[in-house]
Amino acid sequence: MHYFALLISQDVELAPEQRAECVAAFQAFHAKAGAAIRAGDALDRTTAATRIAGGPDNPLVPLSAPPTVATDGPFAEGAEVACGYYVFEADNLDDALALARDIPVAQYGAVEVWPMVHWQAPEQPLGNDWLALLLEPPEAVNTPGTDAWNAQAGLHVELAKTIGDKTLAGAPLHPPSTATTVRVRDGKVLLTDGPYIEGAEVANGFYVLRAADHDEAVTLASMIPASVIEVRQLSGVSGL
């Protein structure tokens, strides 16, 4: 089974020596967990992020702003925000959580682990592409297999007919009740049922998009059927 691990931490600029330590820690993690990693990368800082609200039928003007200007969601000042992601292949949730607890971010932030409904694996290496994280209010998330979920899935099928060659990877996620948040503090693993919720929405799926630039990435993301889409560029540092 495949699991989506969303990495959460403070959005801060690291000093060169801190950055070097962070890179070394992630390299060690990749060496240990590489057999289970199917995709993943760091995300550019939220100052370069864009949130799109309103859905493809009524999109609002994308909001691009540094965290000191915005008032909610991942742009809130001082908030912990998504800083990267992984896709793991594991036999069960316990194995996926064991992988998540070894991610360096778990030592000072958190890792949300979500079972994926299905996984569209990339057929080519990913680089400085774009992550479109689909967000919904928790009460608006549909359960896979229900009529409402199937109707929403149909909209994604139609989307694929329009931008299919621009979608490199992606997956819908199971509802928030199936998620687990992992933290490690002083060597002790802390597991919490449900996602880490800082803003008003929770993850409901994601796409990795190939776009020439930020404007094209936002245009593509604005066509995705979701209440809110957060667009972030991949750092292209993982080599996955």
N, C-alpha and C positions, 0 to 999 in steps of 0.2 A: 504494500500500500504506500501511497505517496502522502507526504506531510509538508505543509507550508510553515516555515519558521520566519516570523517577522521580528526583526531585531529592533529594540526600543532603547533609546538613551538620550541624554541631554545633547542638544545641538550646540556644541562648543568647538572653538578652533583649538586644535592641539598644538603644543609646542613641538619643534622638530624631534626632540628626544622622546616625547610621549608618542608621537606618530610612529617612530621607529619601533618602540616597544609594542605598540598595537599591531603593527604589521607582522612582527615576529610571532606574536601570540596567535594571530590568525593563520600564519603559515604552519605553526605547530598543530593547530586544530585540523587544518586541511590534510596534513600528513597522517593524522590519527583517524579521521573520519572520511577520508576521500572516497572510499569504496561505497559509501552511502549517499554522497552528495551528487545530485543530478543537475543542479543549477544553483546560482547564487552570486551575489555581488554586494558591494557597498553602494549606497545612494549618495548623490551629491547633496550638499547641505540644503536646508529648507529655504534659504534665501533665494535659491534658484527654482523653487517649487511653484506649481500652479494648481489651484483647486478650481474645479468646474462643478457648478451646481445647477440643477434644474432639469437634467436629462436631455436626451437628443431632440425631443420635441419642443422643449422650451428652455434652451441653455441660457444661463446668465453669463454676463461678461466674466471671463476668467479672472481670478484674483491672483495677482503676483505681488507679493509683499514680503519684506523681511519679518522675522518673528516679533520685532519690537513694534510693528505697526498693526498687525492683525490682532483680532480679539478672541478668536476661538480656534478649536481644532488644532492641527499640528503646527499652526503658525503662532500659537500663544507664547508669549514671552516666558522663558524659563521652563517651558513644558518639556517633557520627554517625548520624543518624536521617533518615527521610523527612520532607521539609519542603514538598513540593509535587509537582505532576505536570503533564505536558502530553501531549496526543495530537497527533501530527504526521501529515500526509499527505505522503508523499514517494515519488518514483519508485523509490528503492532505498535500501539501508542507508547507502551513502556519503553520500547527500543528507541522510538523517536524522541522521547523525553530525555533518555540517557544521552543522546547526541546533543540535544539542545543545552543541557546543563554544562557541556564542555565548550560551548561557544563563549569566547572571551567576554562578550557584552553581558552575559548573564551575571558576571561578577559585580557589575556596577549599575546595570540597567535591568532589562527584562527581555525575555523571548516568548512571544506568543506562538504556540504550536497548534496548527489547525489541520484536521484531516481534509484531504482534497477529494472532491466528488470524482473527478477524473483529471488527467494530466495531459496537456498538449505539450509534448517535449520539443525543445528546439532541434531543428534538423541541421543547424549550422552554428558555429561558435558565436557567442554573444560578445559584444564589445560595449561601446558607448551608446547603447540603445536606451530605451525609455520604459520605465515601469509605470503602468497605469493601475493604481490600486483602487479597486471598487469598494465604496463605502456605503453603508446603509444604517439608518436608525435601527437599533436592536429589534424593535417591535415590528419592523417592516421586512425582516429577513424571512424568506420562505424556506420550507423544508423540502429537500430533494424528493421528487416523486409525486408531490402534490400537484393539483391542477395549476395553482398559481406559479409554482416553480417551473413547471413544464411550459407554461405560457411565456415566462421570462426567458427560458432557454431558447424558445423559438425566436425571440428577438436577437439573441446572440448568433443563431444560425443565419439569420438574415444579414447581420452585420458582417459575418464571414464572407458572404457573397460580394460585399462591397469593398472591404479592406483586407480580405484574407491573406494576400501576399505581404501585408504590412504587419501581421501578427506572427511573431516568432515563437511564442510560448504563452501558456496561460492555464488557468484552472478556476472553476468555481469552488468555493469552500463550503463545508458543512456549517450549520448554524452555530451561533456563539456558545450555546450550551455544550458543544463538543470540544471547545477550545480549552487549552491549559496554558497558564502563564508560569514561566520558569524563572526563578531568581536564585542566585547563589550568594550567600552572605557568610563570611567567616568560615567558609568550607561547608556550610550547611545548605542543602538544597531545599528551597521553599517552592511548593507547588500550589497554585491557586486555580480553582475551577473558573473557566471563562476567560475572556481576553482582558488584557490591561486596557482600561478605558480612561483616556484623558479627555477626549472630546465627546461630541454628541453621536458619533457614528462608530461602527465596527467594520472590520474587513469582511467582505463578502465574496471576493474573487480578485483576480488580477490578470493583466495581459502584459507581455513584453512586446513593445512596438518598435519597428524600425522606421525611423524618420530622419530626414536630412537635417532638421534643425528643430529648435523649440517650438516654433510656430506650427510646423507640420505635426509635431507630436500632440500639441494641444488640439489641433483640428481633428486628428484621428480620435483622440480620447473623448472629444465632445460628442462623438457619434455612438459611444458605448451606452447601452441602456442601464444606467445606475443613478441613484439619487445624487451621489457626489463621486467625483473621480479626482484623485490626487496624482499629478504627473510629476515624476522625478526622473532625472537622468541617471543611468547606471555609471559608476565610476570606471568600470572596465579594468579593475585591478585584480580580480580574482583569478582570471585565467581559466574559468570554468566554461 
